[in-house]
Amino acid sequence: MDSSFARRNRQRKGGAAPYILAGGAALLILVIVLAVALLASPLKLELTGGSEIDLEYGEAYAEPGVKANLLFFNVDVQSGGQVPGDQLGSYTVTYSASFLGKTATVERKVNVVDTTAPTITLMHKDNFFTLPGHEYQEEGFVAEDNHDGDITDRVQKMVSDGYVHYMVTDSSGNVAEVKREIVYNDITAPELTLLGNSTVYVTVGKDFVEPGYKAIDDAEGDISLKVQVTTDFNKNTPGTYTVTYKVADNYGNSTEVTRKIVVSNSQQQTSGGNPVGGVIYLTFDDGPSQHTERLLQVLEKYNAKATFFVVGDKALGYLDDIVAGGHAIAIHSDTHNYNQIYASEEAFFNDLYAIQNKIYDRTGVKTTLMRFPGGSSNMVSKFNPGIMTRLTKLVEEKGFTYFDWNVDSKDAGGAKTADEVYNNVINGCKSRTASVVLQHDIHGYSVDAVERIIQWGLANGYTFEALTPDSPTAHHPVNN
Ligand code: ZN
C-alpha cells in the first residue's frame, strides 16, 4: 500500500472537518476577490432619460431618475439644481454619490422650452357681409400665447382669394395661422332716378324723347347701362302710356320706376268742363321779391315745382333758395326796361347775358330758359318794327328756349285779389293737359292764391312741375 493511497482513504473516511476548512478557504478567497473587484470597480452614476432633456414651458419638472451602483451595490444619490417650469432657459441638475471612498458626479441639462403654438380666435358678427368690390371690415380677433400672453397686436393680416389670412408668431418662433372666408353679399336694391319729369306730354304723332335715367348701386356703382326700358307708348293714339324702367344688381336686387306719357291733341278740350288732369307749370315773373320766401314754403309743403323768370335788380338773394327747392330758374330780363332792351338785337342780348351771368354767379346754374318781357307777342316793342320776329329766331339759334304762357292769372292786370287769381288759373288749367301759367311773385295776393291752386290741382289729377327745355313752350303768335 503506498501512503498516498492511505491518505486518500483517510480523507474519504475522515468526516466533516476537512470540508469546513476547505469551504472557509473558498469564502476567504471569494471575499478577497470581491474586495479586489470593489476596489477596482468604478462608482457608476447612470441617468434615466438622457443627459439633456426638454421640458415644456409651464409643466412641472418630474425627475426621470438616476441610478448609482458600485459593482452590484446600489448607492444613494444626492441631487441638486432647480428647474423652474415657468421660465424659459437651460438649467443643470447635478447628481452625486459616494461609496467606499469613491465619488461620482453627473449632470443633466434641462431645457425649458416653448413648443406650443399661439391660438388665434376669430370673432363673427351676426348677418355680417361685405359688399362686393369693397374692403372687408374686420369683425375682430384675439391672439393668445401660453408664454407671451395676449399677442393680438402682433397678428399680421393678408387678404387673398376671398379669404382673410391671419398669422402670428410667438417669441419662441411658434406660428399660428387661421383664415376666414369673406362673405360677400348685397341686399340693397339699386337707386333708379329719372331725369326730366315723371309725366311727359306729347302731341299726337310726335315721338317721345327719353329724358334719361340714372341707376346707382351701392356695390356696383353706376349701372345705368343695365336699365331695361319698356313702354306701350303709341304716338298715334291719344291716351296715357307707361314707360317702365327696371334695373337689377348682380345679387338680384331690383328696382322699378315708371314714367307717364300723355299723348294728346294740343287742342284737347274737356267734355262738360271737368278737369282733365295733366301737368301745370306755375311760372312767376319779375321777382324775386319779399313774397318769394313764403311762396317757396308753400311749394315745398306740397312738393310742387315751379319756374321763376327773374329780373336782375330784384331780390336775387332768393335765387339759391329757388334752386335748392328744385325749381327752375330762368331768364326774364336784367333791367325789364322795354325801351332799352327792344331798341336793338345787341341791346337785347346785352341785357339777356347780364342776367344769365348774375344767375350763374349766384347759383352755378347756366340757364337757357327765358321769357321775353311782355311775352313774344308783345306790342310794346312796336317802336322797333320786326324786332320780336328777329329775336324769337335769334334766341333759339343761340341755344335758348323761350316760353310764353297759355294760362294767364291776370295778376298784372284785371285780377286784384287772390280769389280772382285762383279762379283765372284753375279755369285756364282745367281744359288743358299741359298748362303754362303766368303769375308774378311781386304781388302778394297772387302768391296768396298758390296754395289753393295746388290743392285744387292735386285733387284733380294734376302735377306741378318745373319747366325744362323739353316742356311745352306755349308760344304766342308774334305780332311784331
Ligand atoms: Zn315781366
Boltz pocket constraint, residues with backbone or C-beta under 6 A from the ligand:
constraints:
  - pocket:
      binder: B
      contacts: [[A, 285], [A, 286], [A, 332], [A, 336], [A, 372], [A, 373], [A, 374]]
      max_distance: 6.0
